[in-house]
Amino acid sequence: MTTRLLTVLLLCLPMTLVAEPNAKDQIVDLPGYAFKYSVTTTASKETIWQLWYDVENWKSFDERLIYSYLEDGYEFENGAIGYLKGKGTPSRTKFELKNIQSGVSFEEELKLPLYQTVLLKRYFEPSEDSTTTFTHEVVFQGSLAWLFTLFLEGPFKGDIILVMNKMRELAESKQDSDQDSKNL
């Protein structure tokens, strides 16, 4: 387990160096061991939701993933169990989907060593114009949350910026191509 944790730490470290420097200023620290990052896009909520819903293609916007999938027999539903594997990690990470409100929000609970979890909340923020604001919130949970936050918060913050911006680009591109298809 120690090797696995060390591997995760070492793999995440370069992500903090790649993220846009000003984007880190837009990350909002929340009470406890949590933070969130929001991105505004011209893509619709439906387009963003399709990207979240398609678990097997999360790697299209999270380039660090080798794979992600739900176990056989599960759909994108509360209690669904799945796995993901990051590049260079020695093993896959189990997750469970929770609190799904179709088209609105969902949570992904990652199981970490030493009975710790990371809760990833994804949802839409209210918008007063025709844009869509989507948010990714990270919450470290467990008796050692303070320790996991100490080591993983920086890498997670760097990674979340890259993933969310890639997701925005993908969603806008997808929406543009869908719009072009309708116009033909």
N, C-alpha and C positions, 0 to 999 in steps of 0.2 A: 504494500500500500504506500509506503514512503517513497518508493521509486516512482510509482504512478503519480503521486502528488508533485514530486520534484519535476517530473517530465512535463506535467501540465504547466507548472510555473515557468519552466525554461521555454516552452513553446509559446506561451502567451507574452513573454517579455518583448520580443521584437515588435509585436503589434502596437505597443505603447510608443514606439519610435516612428511608426509609419503614419499614424493618424494625424489629421490636420491639427496644428497647434491651437488655432482659434476655436475649433469645434469642442475641445475639452472644456472651454469656458462655458459652453452651453449645457453641459451636463449638470443636472440638479441633484444635489445631495439631499437625501430624505432622512427622516428620523430612523434611528437604529442603524443597521448595517445594510443600507439600501441607497440606490440612486436611479435616476431615469434620464433618458435622452429622447427627444422628440424631433421629428423631421416633418417638414411641410412639403407637399408635392401637388402637382396638378392632376395626378392620377386619382381615380375614384376610390372610395372605400372598398367597392367590390373588387377592384383590381388588386389592391393590397391584400384583402382577405383571401383571394385565390392563391396568392403567393404563400401566405401563412398556412392555408389549408392543405397545400400540396407538400406534405412532409418529406416525401422522397426527393423532392427537388429543392430543399432548403439550401443545398450546396450551390445552387445557381446564384444566390445572393450572399452566402457565407462561404467564401472560397477556402476557408480553413477546414471545412468538412469534407471527409472522404465519402461518407454516407450518413443518411438518417432514414429511419423507416419505423412504421408501426408493426407490431407483431401480427401474425396471421389472425384473421378473425376480427380485428379491430378496425373501425372507421375513425375518422376525426371526431371523437366523442369523449365525454367525461369518463375518466378511468382507463382510457386507452394507454397501453404500455408500448413504449418504443425504445429505440436505441440510436445513438449517434456516435460517430468516431471521427476525431479530429486528426489532421495530418501529423504524423510523428508521435502520436500517443500510443502507448503499448496496448491499451484495451478500449473497448467501447464503454459508453456511459449510458446507463438506463435512465429513462425519463417517463413521467406520467402526465397526461393531459388532464387539466382540471378547470372547473369554473368556466366552461365554454358557454358563451352567449353568441350564437351563430351570427356572423357578420359584424360583431361588435368587439368581442374581446375573448381572450383565453389565457390560461396559465400553463406553463411547462415546468414541472418540478424535476430537477436533475439530482440524482443520488450521487453523493461524493463519499470518499473514504471517511472513516471514523464517525459514521452516522450523521453526517452533515448534509445539508441540501442547499441548492441554489434555486430559488423560485424566480422564473422569468415570466413577467406579466407583459402581455402585448395588448394594446387597446388604442382606440381612437380618442383624440381630444376634441372638444367642441370647436367648431370653426364658424366664423361669421361671414365667410365669403365662399367662393366656389372651390377653394383648395381643401386638401385633406391633410390633417396632422395626425401622424401615427406615432405611438410611443412604445418604447421597450424599457421596462423597469426591471432591475436586478435586486433581489433581496437575498442576503446570506442568512441562513437559519441553522440553528443547532447550538449546543453548549460551547462550541469552539468558533462560533461565527466571527468573533473579534479577530481570531488568528487567521482564519481563511480570508477575511476582509483585508487584513494587513498585507497578505501575500498576493491576493487575486484581484483586488479592486482596481489597481492600476492597469493590469493587462485586460481585464474585462472592459474598462472604460475605453481603452484604445480600440479594442475589437468591436465594441458596440457602434462606434462611430463609423468604422469601415463597413460593417454589415448593413447598417441602416442607410447609409448613402448609396451603397450598391443596390439595395432593395428599391430605393427611390428611383435610381436610374433604370433599373429593370422594369419597374411598374410603369414609368412614363413611356419607355420604349414599347412595352406591350400594349399600353393603351393607344399609343399613336398608330401602331400596326393594326390593331383591332379597328380603329377609326378609319384607316385607309381601306381596309377590307369592306367595311360597310359602304364606303363611298363608291366602290367599283360597281 
